């Protein structure tokens, strides 16, 4: 009986997340390292991971000296990510809905696994944040490319987009 209860809770937790974001698809360190090498991620960067899952992107970012912030709505994955990142000072894992938060001021890259239903919303969110922060933001995505926006660069299954401030009057200091 306990086994079925645990399975039921896991199904509910992971099923609930699908309504608000992409399904949990674990990233592999090997591919993350390759893309971070390619795009020259370093200690001057702050990586924000949308739907950070178990935190592998955050931990790899730290290997490159970057600060890392993960947003995750699944409490089990938040716990796992925090546990695996316990001794790493420049990693923050927040249980929060990415669509409802403001990005940290020092954000340079936003990393996301995208599904086609969210690409327009993601582009709008990044543009709003670039306007609010009054600085360019880079979006590194794995999955569905942004529609109607040409990527600055591509590497394997990853695409890189830049969002520059367009509306200085919307800036918040």
C-alpha positions in Angstrom: 0.0 0.0 0.0 2.8 2.4 0.8 4.5 1.7 -2.5 1.3 2.6 -4.4 0.9 5.8 -2.3 4.4 6.8 -3.2 3.9 6.1 -6.9 0.7 8.1 -6.8 2.4 11.1 -5.2 5.2 11.0 -7.8 2.6 10.8 -10.6 0.7 13.7 -9.2 3.9 15.8 -8.7 5.3 15.1 -12.2 1.9 15.3 -13.9 1.1 18.6 -12.2 4.2 20.2 -13.6 3.3 19.3 -17.2 0.3 21.8 -17.0 2.7 24.7 -16.1 5.8 23.9 -18.1 7.8 21.3 -20.0 8.0 17.8 -18.8 11.1 16.7 -16.7 13.8 15.7 -19.2 17.1 15.2 -17.4 20.1 16.9 -19.1 23.4 15.2 -19.3 26.6 16.8 -18.1 28.5 15.7 -21.3 26.2 17.8 -23.6 25.9 20.7 -21.2 29.7 20.9 -21.0 30.0 20.9 -24.8 27.5 23.7 -25.2 29.1 25.7 -22.4 32.5 25.3 -24.0 31.1 26.3 -27.4 29.5 29.5 -26.0 32.4 30.2 -23.7 30.5 30.3 -20.4 32.8 31.6 -17.6 33.0 33.2 -14.2 31.5 36.5 -15.5 28.2 34.8 -16.3 25.1 34.1 -14.2 23.0 31.3 -15.7 19.3 31.0 -14.9 17.8 27.6 -15.6 14.1 27.5 -16.4 12.7 24.3 -14.9 16.0 23.3 -13.3 15.0 19.8 -12.5 17.7 17.9 -10.6 20.1 20.9 -11.0 22.7 19.4 -13.4 22.9 22.6 -15.5 23.4 24.6 -12.4 26.2 22.3 -11.2 27.9 22.4 -14.6 27.7 26.2 -14.6 29.6 26.2 -11.4 32.3 24.0 -13.0 32.8 27.0 -15.4 32.9 29.5 -12.5 29.5 30.9 -13.3 26.8 31.7 -10.7 23.6 29.7 -11.2 20.0 30.2 -10.3 17.4 27.5 -10.9 13.6 27.8 -10.9 11.6 24.6 -10.4 8.0 24.0 -9.5 8.3 20.4 -8.6 9.0 20.2 -4.8 10.7 16.8 -5.1 13.1 18.0 -7.8 13.8 21.2 -5.8 14.8 19.0 -2.8 17.0 16.7 -5.0 18.7 19.7 -6.7 19.3 21.4 -3.4 20.7 18.2 -1.9 23.0 17.6 -4.9 24.2 21.3 -4.8 24.6 21.5 -1.0 28.2 22.5 -0.9 28.2 24.8 -3.8 27.9 28.5 -2.7 27.0 30.2 -6.0 24.0 27.9 -6.7 20.5 28.9 -5.8 17.5 26.6 -6.3 14.2 28.3 -5.9 10.8 26.7 -5.8 9.1 29.2 -8.1 7.2 29.5 -11.3 9.6 31.1 -13.8 6.7 32.9 -15.5 6.0 34.8 -12.3 9.5 35.9 -11.2 11.8 38.7 -12.1 15.3 37.5 -13.2 18.2 38.4 -11.0 20.0 41.6 -12.1 23.2 39.8 -12.9 21.6 37.3 -15.3 23.6 36.9 -18.5 22.1 33.6 -19.9 18.8 31.9 -19.5 18.9 28.2 -20.2 15.7 26.3 -21.1 14.4 23.1 -22.5 11.6 24.3 -24.7 8.4 22.8 -26.0 6.6 24.5 -28.9 3.6 25.7 -26.9 5.9 27.9 -24.7 8.3 29.5 -27.2 6.3 32.7 -27.9 5.7 33.2 -24.2 9.4 32.6 -23.5 10.4 35.2 -26.1 8.0 37.8 -24.6 9.3 37.1 -21.1 12.9 37.5 -22.1 12.2 40.7 -23.9 10.3 42.1 -20.9 13.2 41.2 -18.7 15.8 42.7 -21.0 13.7 45.9 -21.0 13.3 45.8 -17.2 17.0 45.1 -16.5 18.1 47.5 -19.3 20.7 45.0 -20.5 21.0 42.3 -23.1 20.1 38.7 -22.1 21.0 35.6 -24.0 18.6 32.7 -24.2 20.2 29.2 -24.7 17.6 26.7 -25.6 17.4 23.0 -26.2 14.3 21.9 -28.1 11.9 23.9 -30.1 13.4 27.0 -31.7 11.7 30.4 -31.3 9.3 31.1 -34.1 9.8 34.3 -36.1 13.2 35.1 -34.4 16.4 34.1 -36.0 19.0 32.5 -33.7 22.3 34.3 -33.3 24.0 30.9 -33.3 23.3 27.2 -33.2 25.4 24.3 -31.8 24.1 20.7 -32.2 20.5 20.8 -30.8 21.0 24.1 -29.1 20.1 27.6 -30.3 21.3 30.9 -28.9 19.1 34.1 -29.0 19.8 37.6 -27.8 17.3 40.0 -26.4 18.2 43.7 -26.2 16.4 46.4 -24.3 13.8 48.0 -26.6 11.8 50.1 -24.2 13.8 52.2 -21.8 10.7 53.8 -20.4 9.7 50.4 -18.9 13.0 50.1 -17.0 12.9 49.6 -13.3 15.9 50.8 -11.4 
